[in-house]
Amino acid sequence: MNDNDELLIKAIKDLELGNYKQARDNFQIALSKNNENADSWVFFGFCQIKLKDFENAYNSFNNALKIDNQHSFAWSGKAYLLCLSKNYKKALLYCNIALNIYPDNKEAIKIKNNLKKTLSNDKKTQSEKINKIKIEDLLNSFNNMGTFEDIDKYTAEFNSVDLNKKEGLTTLTDLNHFKNIFTEKRIKLLFKNTLTVDEYNKILLKIKKSGKNNFKQILKEKNINLDEIDIFKKITLLILSYTDIEYKTKGIELGSYSYNIIRIDDRLSKADQISTLIHELTHHILSEIITQSLMYIWNSDKTDAIEAISDYCMFNNKFNILMNEYCAHTVQGRFLPFGYQNYGSFNALLNRFDKKDKKIIKYYIKLGNSYAEDITSILEGFIPRKWRYEIKQQFKEDFNRNPNYEGIQLETKKVLSLEDRVDNINKILSNGIFSIIANDDISLVRQFKKEYEK
């Protein structure tokens, strides 16, 4: 036990004994040395409540949620404060989140029961009852927190290749409006209706079938004979089977992907365009996997709001962004000639991380490689050995230089199990949605939605 741990223990004892100012001072010193402990922020929040420093208490609970957005007692602490300010509906939402994370959070149960009465009966009387909930009870409940059982998973039917539809179930709620999304029911589904391995496999198959159907449709409508077009046009048709392409003529960026559109610089050689298109298509397919997963969890068809939320869930976490980039480079490298693999944008992101993140980064590389394995399997159904030979010939034609084998050294054979891949998708979605609520980022998600509506 180090000095900081001893200081925290002393602060907690002072808090329990009612020495609130001394506890506050010790918490401040401890947190100035290490502010990455969610429990410390929660206890500090309780202390600030006792000192009637409600605004800073709310900020302390928010700080806890930035570290661990599934901290049940940070959510119930916020709910308690919202009750004091008579913001009952939001308090009820936070109680539901707290209880979905930890069903035995007794004070969240008490607050919720009183809130239900408040919202249905005499508000003045029930408000007084809420205010009588003791902060000591919150502390006791937090200290006695145990483990809770995993919630049963749910399996949905699958019988279509329409990526805009969640087939097999009837959607009763319009999930294109945020007022219908951030509700008690939807929060519960994040835990009770988590994605399963069976559903994940169905999503991969659905994405593969959808692309193949669209590819055949394009060939038929345009009367295209694949034997009469070059490899660049073939890859372009593959991309158009999934998403739109826009060409840019300015800027240093080779290509980009956002809001179901791939943007690529047409000044690039055909070989570079092929490489970039496969890279950006990987981003699109991984985004589609996340979106389809949320559709399964919420029993919803695809809407602009669902896609916007999925985007936020992927990009509000720097490790998810790094994983996404590694995945795209790995899939891209699978279809390029040996020695032309390039992890440039991944390395650029990697430089922004600290040495302390090394172990976490290794895990996310393995996660990115796992999703790359699944996406590669989808694309190998389109890109046969003949196409790969044609890609090699295109590279020989466009590049008068020797291959560089540095990039290929970043490839790995390590992958996660299917169960772990699915578990990570559930975490990406639940953590992202909790972050939207905790950080009041709904305005940012609305901006994403507007981009999809264009």
C-alpha positions as CSV (number, residue, x, y, z in Angstrom):
1,M,0.0,0.0,0.0
2,N,1.5,3.4,-1.0
3,D,1.1,6.8,0.7
4,N,-1.7,7.8,-1.6
5,D,-3.7,4.7,-0.8
6,E,-3.3,5.4,2.9
7,L,-4.5,9.0,2.4
8,L,-7.6,7.7,0.6
9,I,-8.4,5.3,3.4
10,K,-8.1,8.1,5.9
11,A,-10.3,10.3,3.8
12,I,-13.0,7.6,3.6
13,K,-12.8,7.1,7.4
14,D,-13.1,10.8,8.0
15,L,-16.2,10.8,5.7
16,E,-17.8,8.0,7.6
17,L,-17.1,9.7,10.9
18,G,-18.5,13.0,9.8
19,N,-15.2,14.9,9.5
20,Y,-16.3,16.2,6.1
21,K,-13.8,19.1,5.8
22,Q,-10.9,17.0,6.7
23,A,-12.1,14.3,4.3
24,R,-12.4,16.9,1.6
25,D,-8.9,18.1,2.0
26,N,-7.5,14.5,2.0
27,F,-9.5,13.6,-1.1
28,Q,-8.2,16.7,-2.9
29,I,-4.5,15.8,-2.1
30,A,-5.0,12.2,-3.1
31,L,-6.7,13.1,-6.4
32,S,-4.1,15.6,-7.2
33,K,-1.6,12.7,-7.2
34,N,-3.8,10.2,-9.0
35,N,-7.0,11.3,-10.6
36,E,-7.6,8.0,-12.5
37,N,-9.5,6.2,-9.8
38,A,-13.3,6.3,-10.3
39,D,-14.1,5.1,-6.8
40,S,-12.1,8.0,-5.3
41,W,-14.1,10.5,-7.4
42,V,-17.4,8.9,-6.2
43,F,-16.4,9.1,-2.5
44,F,-15.3,12.7,-3.1
45,G,-18.7,13.4,-4.6
46,F,-20.4,12.0,-1.5
47,C,-18.2,14.2,0.7
48,Q,-19.1,17.3,-1.3
49,I,-22.8,16.5,-1.0
50,K,-22.4,16.5,2.8
51,L,-20.7,19.9,2.6
52,K,-23.6,21.0,0.3
53,D,-21.2,21.7,-2.5
54,F,-23.6,20.2,-5.0
55,E,-22.2,21.6,-8.2
56,N,-18.7,20.2,-7.6
57,A,-20.2,16.9,-6.4
58,Y,-22.0,16.5,-9.7
59,N,-18.7,17.3,-11.5
60,S,-16.9,14.6,-9.3
61,F,-19.5,12.0,-10.4
62,N,-18.9,13.0,-14.0
63,N,-15.2,12.6,-13.5
64,A,-15.8,9.1,-12.2
65,L,-17.9,8.3,-15.3
66,K,-15.2,9.5,-17.6
67,I,-12.9,6.8,-16.1
68,D,-15.6,4.1,-15.8
69,N,-18.9,4.9,-17.4
70,Q,-20.4,1.8,-15.9
71,H,-19.9,2.9,-12.3
72,S,-23.3,2.3,-10.8
73,F,-22.8,4.6,-7.8
74,A,-21.6,7.5,-9.9
75,W,-24.9,7.3,-11.8
76,S,-27.0,7.0,-8.6
77,G,-25.0,9.9,-7.1
78,K,-26.0,12.0,-10.0
79,A,-29.6,10.9,-9.7
80,Y,-29.6,11.9,-6.0
81,L,-28.4,15.4,-7.0
82,L,-30.9,15.7,-9.8
83,C,-33.7,14.9,-7.3
84,L,-32.5,17.7,-5.1
85,S,-32.8,20.1,-8.1
86,K,-36.2,18.5,-8.9
87,N,-35.0,17.3,-12.3
88,Y,-37.0,14.1,-11.8
89,K,-37.2,12.7,-15.3
90,K,-33.5,12.8,-15.8
91,A,-32.9,11.4,-12.3
92,L,-35.1,8.5,-13.1
93,L,-33.1,7.8,-16.3
94,Y,-29.8,7.8,-14.3
95,C,-31.4,5.5,-11.7
96,N,-32.3,3.0,-14.4
97,I,-28.7,3.1,-15.8
98,A,-27.4,2.6,-12.2
99,L,-29.7,-0.4,-11.7
100,N,-29.0,-2.0,-15.1
101,I,-25.3,-1.9,-14.2
102,Y,-25.7,-3.1,-10.6
103,P,-29.3,-4.3,-9.8
104,D,-28.5,-4.4,-6.0
105,N,-27.7,-0.7,-5.7
106,K,-30.2,-0.2,-2.8
107,E,-30.2,3.6,-2.8
108,A,-30.8,3.7,-6.6
109,I,-33.8,1.5,-5.8
110,K,-35.0,3.8,-3.1
111,I,-34.6,6.9,-5.3
112,K,-36.4,5.2,-8.2
113,N,-39.3,4.2,-6.0
114,N,-39.7,7.7,-4.7
115,L,-39.3,9.1,-8.2
116,K,-42.1,7.0,-9.6
117,K,-44.4,8.3,-6.9
118,T,-43.2,11.8,-7.5
119,L,-43.9,11.7,-11.2
120,S,-47.4,10.3,-10.6
121,N,-48.6,11.8,-7.3
122,D,-48.2,14.9,-5.1
123,K,-44.8,16.2,-6.2
124,K,-44.3,18.4,-3.1
125,T,-44.8,15.5,-0.7
126,Q,-42.7,13.1,-2.6
127,S,-39.9,15.6,-3.1
128,E,-39.6,15.8,0.7
129,K,-39.3,12.0,0.8
130,I,-36.6,12.0,-1.8
131,N,-34.6,14.7,0.1
132,K,-34.7,12.5,3.2
133,I,-32.7,9.8,1.6
134,K,-29.5,9.7,3.6
135,I,-26.1,10.1,1.9
136,E,-24.9,7.6,4.5
137,D,-27.1,4.9,3.0
138,L,-25.5,5.6,-0.4
139,L,-22.1,5.2,1.2
140,N,-23.1,1.9,2.9
141,S,-24.6,0.6,-0.3
142,F,-21.4,1.5,-2.3
143,N,-19.1,-0.2,0.3
144,N,-21.2,-3.4,0.3
145,M,-21.5,-3.7,-3.4
146,G,-21.0,-7.3,-4.6
147,T,-21.0,-9.0,-8.0
148,F,-24.0,-9.5,-10.2
149,E,-25.0,-12.3,-12.6
150,D,-24.8,-11.9,-16.3
151,I,-28.1,-11.2,-17.9
152,D,-29.6,-13.7,-20.3
153,K,-28.9,-13.1,-24.0
154,Y,-31.5,-12.9,-26.7
155,T,-31.4,-14.4,-30.2
156,A,-33.3,-12.7,-33.0
157,E,-34.3,-14.2,-36.4
158,F,-32.5,-13.5,-39.6
159,N,-33.9,-14.0,-43.1
160,S,-32.9,-11.1,-45.3
161,V,-30.0,-9.3,-47.0
162,D,-31.6,-5.8,-46.8
163,L,-29.1,-3.9,-44.6
164,N,-31.7,-1.2,-43.8
165,K,-34.1,-3.6,-42.2
166,K,-34.0,-5.6,-39.0
167,E,-35.9,-8.6,-40.2
168,G,-37.8,-11.1,-38.2
169,L,-39.2,-8.6,-35.6
170,T,-41.7,-5.8,-35.8
171,T,-40.4,-2.4,-35.0
172,L,-43.0,-0.7,-32.8
173,T,-41.1,2.5,-32.1
174,D,-39.7,5.0,-34.5
175,L,-36.0,5.1,-33.6
176,N,-35.1,8.0,-35.8
177,H,-36.1,10.5,-33.0
178,F,-33.9,10.8,-30.0
179,K,-36.8,11.2,-27.6
180,N,-37.7,7.6,-28.4
181,I,-34.1,6.3,-28.0
182,F,-32.7,7.4,-24.6
183,T,-35.5,5.8,-22.6
184,E,-35.6,3.3,-19.7
185,K,-36.6,0.6,-22.2
186,R,-33.6,1.2,-24.5
187,I,-31.1,1.4,-21.7
188,K,-32.4,-2.0,-20.3
189,L,-32.0,-3.6,-23.7
190,L,-28.3,-2.8,-23.7
191,F,-28.0,-5.3,-20.9
192,K,-30.9,-7.7,-21.5
193,N,-30.7,-8.0,-25.3
194,T,-26.9,-8.1,-25.8
195,L,-25.6,-9.3,-29.2
196,T,-24.9,-13.0,-29.4
197,V,-22.3,-14.9,-31.4
198,D,-25.1,-16.4,-33.5
199,E,-26.4,-12.9,-34.3
200,Y,-22.9,-11.6,-35.1
201,N,-22.4,-14.4,-37.6
202,K,-25.7,-13.6,-39.2
203,I,-24.7,-10.0,-39.5
204,L,-21.5,-11.0,-41.3
205,L,-23.4,-13.2,-43.7
206,K,-26.0,-10.5,-44.3
207,I,-23.3,-8.0,-45.2
208,K,-21.7,-10.5,-47.5
209,K,-24.9,-11.4,-49.3
210,S,-26.1,-7.8,-49.6
211,G,-22.8,-6.8,-51.3
212,K,-23.0,-9.8,-53.7
213,N,-26.6,-9.1,-54.6
214,N,-25.8,-5.4,-55.3
215,F,-22.7,-6.3,-57.3
216,K,-24.7,-8.6,-59.5
217,Q,-27.4,-6.0,-59.9
218,I,-24.9,-3.4,-61.0
219,L,-23.4,-5.7,-63.6
220,K,-26.9,-6.5,-64.9
221,E,-28.2,-3.0,-65.0
222,K,-25.0,-1.6,-66.7
223,N,-24.5,-4.6,-68.9
224,I,-20.9,-5.0,-67.7
225,N,-18.7,-7.9,-68.7
226,L,-16.0,-8.3,-66.0
227,D,-13.6,-9.8,-68.6
228,E,-13.6,-6.5,-70.5
229,I,-12.7,-4.1,-67.7
230,D,-9.4,-3.6,-65.7
231,I,-8.9,-4.3,-62.1
232,F,-9.3,-0.7,-61.0
233,K,-12.9,-0.7,-62.4
234,K,-13.6,-4.1,-60.8
235,I,-12.6,-2.8,-57.4
236,T,-14.6,0.4,-58.0
237,L,-17.7,-1.7,-58.7
238,L,-17.1,-3.7,-55.5
239,I,-17.0,-0.5,-53.5
240,L,-20.2,0.8,-55.2
241,S,-21.9,-2.5,-54.1
242,Y,-21.6,-1.2,-50.5
243,T,-21.3,2.6,-50.5
244,D,-20.9,5.7,-52.6
245,I,-17.7,7.2,-53.9
246,E,-16.8,10.9,-54.2
247,Y,-13.6,12.1,-55.8
248,K,-11.5,15.0,-54.4
249,T,-8.7,16.9,-56.1
250,K,-7.2,18.8,-53.2
251,G,-5.4,18.1,-49.9
252,I,-2.8,15.6,-48.8
253,E,-5.2,12.9,-47.6
254,L,-5.3,9.9,-49.9
255,G,-8.9,9.0,-49.0
256,S,-11.4,9.1,-46.2
257,Y,-14.7,7.5,-45.1
258,S,-17.6,9.0,-43.2
259,Y,-21.4,8.9,-43.3
260,N,-21.6,6.1,-45.9
261,I,-19.4,7.9,-48.4
262,I,-15.8,7.1,-49.5
263,R,-13.8,10.1,-50.7
264,I,-10.7,9.4,-52.7
265,D,-8.2,11.6,-54.6
266,D,-8.4,10.7,-58.3
267,R,-4.9,12.1,-58.9
268,L,-3.5,8.9,-57.3
269,S,-2.2,6.1,-59.5
270,K,-4.7,3.3,-60.1
271,A,-2.7,1.0,-57.7
272,D,-2.9,3.6,-54.9
273,Q,-6.6,4.1,-55.6
274,I,-7.2,0.4,-55.3
275,S,-5.3,0.2,-52.0
276,T,-7.1,3.3,-50.6
277,L,-10.6,2.0,-51.7
278,I,-10.1,-1.3,-50.0
279,H,-8.9,0.5,-46.9
280,E,-11.9,2.8,-46.7
281,L,-14.3,0.0,-47.6
282,T,-13.0,-1.8,-44.5
283,H,-14.0,1.3,-42.4
284,H,-17.4,1.2,-43.9
285,I,-18.0,-2.6,-43.3
286,L,-16.8,-2.3,-39.6
287,S,-19.1,0.7,-39.2
288,E,-21.9,-1.5,-40.7
289,I,-21.2,-4.3,-38.3
290,I,-21.5,-1.9,-35.3
291,T,-24.7,-0.4,-36.7
292,Q,-26.3,-3.8,-37.5
293,S,-25.4,-4.9,-33.9
294,L,-27.3,-1.9,-32.4
295,M,-30.2,-2.7,-34.7
296,Y,-30.3,-6.2,-33.2
297,I,-30.0,-5.0,-29.6
298,W,-32.8,-2.4,-30.0
299,N,-34.9,-4.5,-32.5
300,S,-34.8,-1.5,-34.9
301,D,-34.6,-0.9,-38.6
302,K,-31.7,1.3,-39.7
303,T,-32.3,5.0,-39.2
304,D,-30.1,8.1,-39.4
305,A,-30.2,8.3,-35.6
306,I,-29.1,4.7,-35.2
307,E,-26.1,5.3,-37.5
308,A,-25.2,8.5,-35.8
309,I,-25.2,6.8,-32.4
310,S,-23.1,3.9,-33.8
311,D,-20.6,6.4,-35.1
312,Y,-20.3,8.2,-31.8
313,C,-19.8,4.8,-30.0
314,M,-16.8,4.1,-32.3
315,F,-15.2,7.5,-32.3
316,N,-15.6,8.7,-28.7
317,N,-12.8,6.3,-27.6
318,K,-9.2,6.7,-28.8
319,F,-8.5,3.0,-28.5
320,N,-11.5,2.2,-30.8
321,I,-10.2,4.7,-33.3
322,L,-6.7,3.0,-33.2
323,M,-8.3,-0.5,-33.5
324,N,-10.4,0.7,-36.5
325,E,-7.3,2.0,-38.3
326,Y,-5.3,-1.2,-37.6
327,C,-8.2,-3.2,-39.0
328,A,-8.4,-1.2,-42.2
329,H,-4.7,-1.4,-42.9
330,T,-4.7,-5.2,-42.2
331,V,-7.5,-5.9,-44.6
332,Q,-6.0,-3.6,-47.2
333,G,-2.6,-5.4,-46.9
334,R,-4.2,-8.8,-47.4
335,F,-5.0,-7.9,-51.1
336,L,-1.8,-6.0,-52.0
337,P,1.4,-7.5,-53.3
338,F,3.9,-8.7,-50.6
339,G,6.0,-5.7,-49.5
340,Y,3.4,-3.0,-50.2
341,Q,1.7,-3.2,-46.8
342,N,1.6,0.2,-45.2
343,Y,0.4,1.1,-41.6
344,G,1.1,4.8,-42.1
345,S,-2.1,6.4,-40.5
346,F,-2.1,3.7,-37.8
347,N,1.5,4.7,-36.8
348,A,0.6,8.4,-36.8
349,L,-2.2,7.6,-34.3
350,L,0.1,5.4,-32.3
351,N,2.5,8.3,-31.7
352,R,-0.2,10.1,-29.7
353,F,-0.3,7.4,-27.0
354,D,1.7,7.2,-23.9
355,K,4.0,4.3,-22.9
356,K,1.7,3.4,-20.1
357,D,-0.9,2.5,-22.8
358,K,1.3,-0.3,-24.2
359,K,-0.6,-3.3,-22.8
360,I,-4.0,-1.8,-23.8
361,I,-2.7,-1.1,-27.3
362,K,-1.6,-4.7,-27.8
363,Y,-5.1,-5.8,-26.9
364,Y,-6.8,-3.4,-29.3
365,I,-4.4,-4.5,-32.1
366,K,-5.5,-8.1,-31.5
367,L,-9.1,-6.9,-31.5
368,G,-8.6,-5.0,-34.8
369,N,-6.9,-8.0,-36.3
370,S,-9.9,-10.1,-35.2
371,Y,-12.4,-7.9,-37.0
372,A,-10.0,-7.7,-40.0
373,E,-10.2,-11.5,-40.2
374,D,-14.0,-11.4,-40.5
375,I,-14.0,-8.5,-43.0
376,T,-11.2,-10.2,-45.1
377,S,-13.4,-13.3,-45.2
378,I,-16.3,-11.2,-46.7
379,L,-14.0,-9.5,-49.3
380,E,-12.4,-12.8,-50.3
381,G,-15.8,-13.8,-51.7
382,F,-15.4,-10.9,-54.1
383,I,-11.7,-10.8,-54.8
384,P,-10.6,-14.1,-56.3
385,R,-7.1,-15.2,-57.0
386,K,-7.3,-13.8,-60.5
387,W,-8.2,-10.3,-59.3
388,R,-5.3,-10.4,-56.8
389,Y,-2.9,-11.3,-59.7
390,E,-4.3,-8.3,-61.6
391,I,-3.7,-6.1,-58.6
392,K,-0.1,-7.2,-58.5
393,Q,0.3,-6.4,-62.2
394,Q,-1.2,-3.0,-61.6
395,F,1.3,-2.3,-58.9
396,K,4.2,-3.4,-61.2
397,E,2.9,-1.0,-63.8
398,D,2.5,2.0,-61.5
399,F,5.6,1.6,-59.2
400,N,9.2,1.7,-60.4
401,R,10.6,0.9,-56.9
402,N,11.4,-2.1,-54.7
403,P,8.9,-3.3,-52.1
404,N,9.3,-2.1,-48.5
405,Y,8.9,-4.8,-45.9
406,E,8.6,-2.6,-42.8
407,G,4.8,-2.4,-42.9
408,I,4.3,-6.1,-43.0
409,Q,6.2,-6.5,-39.7
410,L,3.1,-4.9,-38.0
411,E,0.9,-7.8,-39.0
412,T,0.0,-10.4,-36.4
413,K,-1.6,-13.8,-36.3
414,K,-3.1,-13.2,-32.9
415,V,-6.9,-12.9,-32.8
416,L,-9.7,-13.0,-30.2
417,S,-12.4,-15.6,-29.9
418,L,-15.8,-15.0,-31.5
419,E,-17.2,-14.6,-28.0
420,D,-14.7,-11.9,-27.2
421,R,-15.3,-10.1,-30.5
422,V,-19.0,-10.0,-29.7
423,D,-18.4,-9.0,-26.1
424,N,-16.3,-6.0,-27.3
425,I,-19.1,-4.9,-29.6
426,N,-21.5,-4.9,-26.7
427,K,-19.0,-2.9,-24.7
428,I,-18.4,-0.4,-27.5
429,L,-22.1,0.3,-27.8
430,S,-23.0,0.4,-24.1
431,N,-20.0,2.5,-23.2
432,G,-20.6,4.9,-26.0
433,I,-24.3,5.3,-25.2
434,F,-23.5,5.9,-21.5
435,S,-20.9,8.5,-22.6
436,I,-23.6,10.3,-24.6
437,I,-25.8,10.5,-21.5
438,A,-23.0,11.2,-19.0
439,N,-21.3,14.0,-21.1
440,D,-24.6,15.4,-22.5
441,D,-23.2,14.8,-26.0
442,I,-26.6,14.5,-27.6
443,S,-25.9,17.7,-29.6
444,L,-22.9,16.1,-31.2
445,V,-24.9,13.0,-32.1
446,R,-27.5,15.3,-33.6
447,Q,-24.8,16.8,-35.8
448,F,-23.8,13.2,-37.0
449,K,-27.5,12.5,-37.7
450,K,-27.7,15.7,-39.9
451,E,-24.8,14.5,-41.9
452,Y,-26.6,11.2,-42.6
453,E,-29.7,13.1,-43.6
454,K,-27.9,15.0,-46.4
